[in-house]
Amino acid sequence: MSTMWTSAQLEAQERPAGGDAAKMAVRGLSVFFGGQRALEAIDLELPERQVTALIGPSGCGKTTLLRSLNRMTELVPHSRHEGDVLLDGRSIYGPGVDVVDLRRRVGMVFQRPNPFPMSILDNVTFGPRRHGVRNRRLLQEIAEESLRAAALWDEVKDKLHHSGMSLSGGQQQRLCIARALAVQPEVLLMDEPTSALDPISTGKIEDLIRQLAEDYTLVLVTHSLPQAGRVADRVAFLLQGSLVEVGAAQEIFTRPRDRRTEDYLTGRLG
Amino acid sequence: MRGERADRLYRAGVGLLAGAVPVALGAIAVFVLVDALPALRYMGLGFWTGTQWNLGNQYGGTTASQNGVVAAAGATFGILPYILGTLLTSAVALAVALPLGVGAALFLSEYAPPRLRLWLSSLVELLAGVPSVVYGLWGLAVVVPAVAGGIGPWLSAALGFIPFLRGPVGTGLGLLSAGLVLAVMVLPLIAATARDAMQQTPRALREGAVALGLTRWEAIAGVVLPTARPAIFGAAILALGRALGETMAVLMVSGGSINLLPTNLYGPVNTLAAVIASQLDAAFTDATHMALHALAGIALTLFVISLVVNGTARLIVRREGAA
């Protein structure tokens, strides 16, 4: 799969990667939609190979924060931002940054499974094909590797040419994860990836998130506090566009420092 | 109890209404077939393979008997040129209208600013409401001279190495002009259907593609077009159906050839529907009624071609949908 490495990625590889080093860092980030402020001066570090969960009541800005990490917020007309987001110490909003390459390095999984209307195999190889991989054998290898990493291979290996839409909801979501992994991202953003799934499928996705954290830096938006407790290393609590507190999951759930966090966790808020 | 009875009555009522559709279709097929039978007996398979069309001597009162049926002396009914003319004009129409229509739909759905989209969309729908005789006149006034004086000679010079595209171009009345006029007539159907299908592409799919690092155009080509493909295919079939059966506009610009197989893209042709319209007057004067039976035979042929085209298209759509 060496054909897919880009120069930016090679440079990133050369830097020593410490265990606790921040893969991404948000610096004083504010985001505006029209005149409305959606995020206010957020500072947040996302440590490498850890799961950071963003929690908070609806409309608190957690999805906006997630989407500003791969510049998806820019798709909204009349949106603008202040502050900065760093990936491996470099601004993702700086001049000369290739958004296409950024989104390849920072992948995304959505709230509802959104497989493309094509075969399972074509779904997974969609990204690599668009990024220039033509060799069929190589594409097949990428597909198998990605589907294995998404814990879906055994269920679909005999029907790779069936439509991606024919799978169950949980399988579709793992297909979307495989699709995101196929372009070899470094960071994976997940926007409430289990909110449309049944408990069994949810359990599978949560197991998968823990596995993926061995290789990837994950950011997870979730409405489910138990889910954040099960999978997150770190938890960030947002309220009305501001970051209230962030820390190790254990700390936040057992000894929140801020009164508002405690209110939210105990159900008195949101 | 009363509700149950009303429900049963209602179900019987709508069942009857729905049943009217297959009954009407079957009735048309049976009547056309029965009406065509004498001509089919008279000509045999030669009805479809023959190239000569002649109503026979209409003035001497002499008749000829063949295969047990009677027709005017010298009468022969071979419709192969019209079958080819129908298929070719429709093929040209689709080949031109499909890329144009999908392109227009792409612009309307993906690139046009909202106000321009609204304005252009209503223009496209207006185009669908223009009567076909107006298209025919426009074809005579604009398309035919353009084919004779510009498009034809240019195509012949640029792509003349393909025998079918080589000149002479002639008067402009012919296959290419008919195909182009038909293309404009079916364009709104394709453009409007494709635009609606593209706009219905879920936002989640577009975002999914963009999040994989695709540019806007790649996302459109990779996700929006595949999503809209079944609808575009369906629109193309409807367009083909309309083009196969279109009568008046084709009659006015096709050159109305008889006894002549098309040899190039520019020469005069005739279509099944146009022949029925143009020969009807003369056929009524045939005392043996054989000419009318022959026109019924043409109608039967057009009917079968339409059914086959639609049926095949449905099969393909179903297979595509299952994949």
Interface residues (C-beta under 8 A of the other chain):
Chain A: N70 M72 L75 V100 D101 L102 R103 R104 G107 M108 F110 R112 N114 F116 P117 M118 S119 F126 G127 R130 H131 H161 S163 C176 R179 A180 V183
Chain B: P202 A204 L205 E207 G208 A209 V210 A211 L212 G213 L214 T215 E218 G222 V223 P226 T227 A322 A323
